[in-house]
Amino acid sequence: MKKILVIDDEKPTLSMFGLFLGAMDFDVAIAENGATGIELFKKERPDIVLTDIKMPGMDGLEVLKKLKEIDPSVPVVVVTGHGDTALEQEALSLNAAGFIHKPIEREEIESVLSRV
């Protein structure tokens, strides 16, 4: 069973990802902010990370940078609800593995995760 870490400041989004990913046979770890997500990553060493891009404190781009410093090979998928192509381009330049757009749809999650 693959382990996946989801980092998002919105509890309903974390719950939804937990349900979707659990049903897809992932072992799901969740973090409500970037700093907690980085610490969980160091302890758990998940196979894949999903991070929201817009969060208070440490945003998703900073999370992406830090994760890539720790483990350059980890696939990090950025979740965005803002349709901001400049942020998407910046995330790609930081080696994001893909994007999931809010509102979240199961088919999009499955498609992105099958690629990474």
Phi and psi in degrees as GROMACS dihedral restraints (atoms count N, CA, C in turn):
[ dihedral_restraints ]
;  ai    aj    ak    al  type     phi  dphi    fc
    3     4     5     6     1   -78.3    20    10
    4     5     6     7     1   145.4    20    10
    6     7     8     9     1  -100.6    20    10
    7     8     9    10     1   135.7    20    10
    9    10    11    12     1  -130.5    20    10
   10    11    12    13     1   138.3    20    10
   12    13    14    15     1  -108.8    20    10
   13    14    15    16     1   129.1    20    10
   15    16    17    18     1  -114.2    20    10
   16    17    18    19     1   126.3    20    10
   18    19    20    21     1  -118.3    20    10
   19    20    21    22     1   117.2    20    10
   21    22    23    24     1  -159.2    20    10
   22    23    24    25     1   142.4    20    10
   24    25    26    27     1   -85.6    20    10
   25    26    27    28     1    -3.9    20    10
   27    28    29    30     1  -103.6    20    10
   28    29    30    31     1   115.3    20    10
   30    31    32    33     1   -58.9    20    10
   31    32    33    34     1   -41.0    20    10
   33    34    35    36     1   -61.0    20    10
   34    35    36    37     1   -35.7    20    10
   36    37    38    39     1   -67.2    20    10
   37    38    39    40     1   -42.0    20    10
   39    40    41    42     1   -61.0    20    10
   40    41    42    43     1   -42.6    20    10
   42    43    44    45     1   -62.4    20    10
   43    44    45    46     1   -44.6    20    10
   45    46    47    48     1   -62.8    20    10
   46    47    48    49     1   -45.1    20    10
   48    49    50    51     1   -62.7    20    10
   49    50    51    52     1   -40.4    20    10
   51    52    53    54     1   -57.4    20    10
   52    53    54    55     1   -44.1    20    10
   54    55    56    57     1   -66.9    20    10
   55    56    57    58     1   -51.0    20    10
   57    58    59    60     1   -58.9    20    10
   58    59    60    61     1   -50.8    20    10
   60    61    62    63     1   -72.0    20    10
   61    62    63    64     1   -35.2    20    10
   63    64    65    66     1   -61.9    20    10
   64    65    66    67     1   -40.7    20    10
   66    67    68    69     1   -67.1    20    10
   67    68    69    70     1   -21.8    20    10
   69    70    71    72     1   -92.4    20    10
   70    71    72    73     1    13.1    20    10
   72    73    74    75     1    67.1    20    10
   73    74    75    76     1    32.7    20    10
   75    76    77    78     1   -94.9    20    10
   76    77    78    79     1   147.6    20    10
   78    79    80    81     1   -87.4    20    10
   79    80    81    82     1   112.0    20    10
   81    82    83    84     1  -102.9    20    10
   82    83    84    85     1   128.0    20    10
   84    85    86    87     1  -113.2    20    10
   85    86    87    88     1   143.7    20    10
   87    88    89    90     1  -127.4    20    10
   88    89    90    91     1   150.3    20    10
   90    91    92    93     1  -139.2    20    10
   91    92    93    94     1   138.4    20    10
   93    94    95    96     1   -91.2    20    10
   94    95    96    97     1     1.3    20    10
   96    97    98    99     1  -159.8    20    10
   97    98    99   100     1   168.5    20    10
   99   100   101   102     1   -63.2    20    10
  100   101   102   103     1   -43.9    20    10
  102   103   104   105     1   -62.2    20    10
  103   104   105   106     1   -44.5    20    10
  105   106   107   108     1   -64.3    20    10
  106   107   108   109     1   -38.1    20    10
  108   109   110   111     1   -62.1    20    10
  109   110   111   112     1   -42.4    20    10
  111   112   113   114     1   -62.3    20    10
  112   113   114   115     1   -44.7    20    10
  114   115   116   117     1   -63.5    20    10
  115   116   117   118     1   -43.3    20    10
  117   118   119   120     1   -62.5    20    10
  118   119   120   121     1   -39.4    20    10
  120   121   122   123     1   -59.8    20    10
  121   122   123   124     1   -45.5    20    10
  123   124   125   126     1   -60.8    20    10
  124   125   126   127     1   -37.8    20    10
  126   127   128   129     1   -79.3    20    10
  127   128   129   130     1   -45.4    20    10
  129   130   131   132     1   -90.5    20    10
  130   131   132   133     1   -27.5    20    10
  132   133   134   135     1    48.3    20    10
  133   134   135   136     1    61.5    20    10
  135   136   137   138     1   -66.8    20    10
  136   137   138   139     1   161.4    20    10
  138   139   140   141     1   -76.8    20    10
  139   140   141   142     1   -30.0    20    10
  141   142   143   144     1  -142.6    20    10
  142   143   144   145     1   147.9    20    10
  144   145   146   147     1  -126.0    20    10
  145   146   147   148     1   134.6    20    10
  147   148   149   150     1  -111.6    20    10
  148   149   150   151     1   128.3    20    10
  150   151   152   153     1  -133.1    20    10
  151   152   153   154     1   135.1    20    10
  153   154   155   156     1   -66.1    20    10
  154   155   156   157     1   149.0    20    10
  156   157   158   159     1   -88.0    20    10
  157   158   159   160     1   -35.9    20    10
  159   160   161   162     1  -103.6    20    10
  160   161   162   163     1   104.9    20    10
  162   163   164   165     1  -141.1    20    10
  163   164   165   166     1   148.8    20    10
  165   166   167   168     1   -68.6    20    10
  166   167   168   169     1   154.3    20    10
  168   169   170   171     1    77.8    20    10
  169   170   171   172     1  -116.7    20    10
  171   172   173   174     1   -85.7    20    10
  172   173   174   175     1   115.3    20    10
  174   175   176   177     1   -80.9    20    10
  175   176   177   178     1   174.6    20    10
  177   178   179   180     1   -63.4    20    10
  178   179   180   181     1   -30.9    20    10
  180   181   182   183     1   -68.1    20    10
  181   182   183   184     1   -39.8    20    10
  183   184   185   186     1   -66.1    20    10
  184   185   186   187     1   -40.2    20    10
  186   187   188   189     1   -59.1    20    10
  187   188   189   190     1   -47.4    20    10
  189   190   191   192     1   -56.9    20    10
  190   191   192   193     1   -47.6    20    10
  192   193   194   195     1   -58.4    20    10
  193   194   195   196     1   -48.1    20    10
  195   196   197   198     1   -65.1    20    10
  196   197   198   199     1   -41.5    20    10
  198   199   200   201     1   -63.2    20    10
  199   200   201   202     1   -40.3    20    10
  201   202   203   204     1   -69.2    20    10
  202   203   204   205     1   -28.6    20    10
  204   205   206   207     1   -68.3    20    10
  205   206   207   208     1   -38.6    20    10
  207   208   209   210     1   -73.0    20    10
  208   209   210   211     1   -46.4    20    10
  210   211   212   213     1  -147.0    20    10
  211   212   213   214     1    95.1    20    10
  213   214   215   216     1   -59.1    20    10
  214   215   216   217     1   -20.1    20    10
  216   217   218   219     1   -89.4    20    10
  217   218   219   220     1    -9.6    20    10
  219   220   221   222     1   -69.3    20    10
  220   221   222   223     1   130.1    20    10
  222   223   224   225     1   -75.7    20    10
  223   224   225   226     1   123.2    20    10
  225   226   227   228     1  -116.0    20    10
  226   227   228   229     1   120.0    20    10
  228   229   230   231     1  -102.7    20    10
  229   230   231   232     1   129.3    20    10
  231   232   233   234     1   -95.6    20    10
  232   233   234   235     1   132.3    20    10
  234   235   236   237     1  -104.2    20    10
  235   236   237   238     1   126.2    20    10
  237   238   239   240     1  -133.9    20    10
  238   239   240   241     1   139.8    20    10
  240   241   242   243     1  -114.7    20    10
  241   242   243   244     1    13.1    20    10
  243   244   245   246     1  -114.9    20    10
  244   245   246   247     1    -6.3    20    10
  246   247   248   249     1    57.5    20    10
  247   248   249   250     1    29.0    20    10
  249   250   251   252     1   -88.6    20    10
  250   251   252   253     1   104.1    20    10
  252   253   254   255     1   -66.9    20    10
  253   254   255   256     1   -28.9    20    10
  255   256   257   258     1   -64.7    20    10
  256   257   258   259     1   -41.8    20    10
  258   259   260   261     1   -66.1    20    10
  259   260   261   262     1   -39.0    20    10
  261   262   263   264     1   -63.4    20    10
  262   263   264   265     1   -42.2    20    10
  264   265   266   267     1   -63.7    20    10
  265   266   267   268     1   -40.8    20    10
  267   268   269   270     1   -64.0    20    10
  268   269   270   271     1   -42.8    20    10
  270   271   272   273     1   -62.1    20    10
  271   272   273   274     1   -40.7    20    10
  273   274   275   276     1   -63.1    20    10
  274   275   276   277     1   -38.6    20    10
  276   277   278   279     1   -66.5    20    10
  277   278   279   280     1   -21.4    20    10
  279   280   281   282     1   -94.8    20    10
  280   281   282   283     1    12.3    20    10
  282   283   284   285     1    71.5    20    10
  283   284   285   286     1    37.2    20    10
  285   286   287   288     1   -62.4    20    10
  286   287   288   289     1   142.9    20    10
  288   289   290   291     1   -82.6    20    10
  289   290   291   292     1   -17.1    20    10
  291   292   293   294     1   170.9    20    10
  292   293   294   295     1  -177.6    20    10
  294   295   296   297     1  -133.8    20    10
  295   296   297   298     1   145.8    20    10
  297   298   299   300     1  -126.1    20    10
  298   299   300   301     1   129.3    20    10
  300   301   302   303     1   -99.3    20    10
  301   302   303   304     1   139.9    20    10
  303   304   305   306     1   -84.6    20    10
  304   305   306   307     1   146.1    20    10
  306   307   308   309     1   -68.7    20    10
  307   308   309   310     1   142.8    20    10
  309   310   311   312     1   -70.9    20    10
  310   311   312   313     1   132.8    20    10
  312   313   314   315     1  -123.3    20    10
  313   314   315   316     1   136.8    20    10
  315   316   317   318     1   -55.0    20    10
  316   317   318   319     1   -41.2    20    10
  318   319   320   321     1   -62.3    20    10
  319   320   321   322     1   -38.5    20    10
  321   322   323   324     1   -67.6    20    10
  322   323   324   325     1   -42.0    20    10
  324   325   326   327     1   -59.8    20    10
  325   326   327   328     1   -48.5    20    10
  327   328   329   330     1   -60.6    20    10
  328   329   330   331     1   -41.1    20    10
  330   331   332   333     1   -64.9    20    10
  331   332   333   334     1   -47.9    20    10
  333   334   335   336     1   -64.6    20    10
  334   335   336   337     1   -45.6    20    10
  336   337   338   339     1   -68.4    20    10
  337   338   339   340     1   -29.9    20    10
  339   340   341   342     1   -69.3    20    10
  340   341   342   343     1   -26.7    20    10
  342   343   344   345     1   -78.8    20    10
  343   344   345   346     1   -29.7    20    10
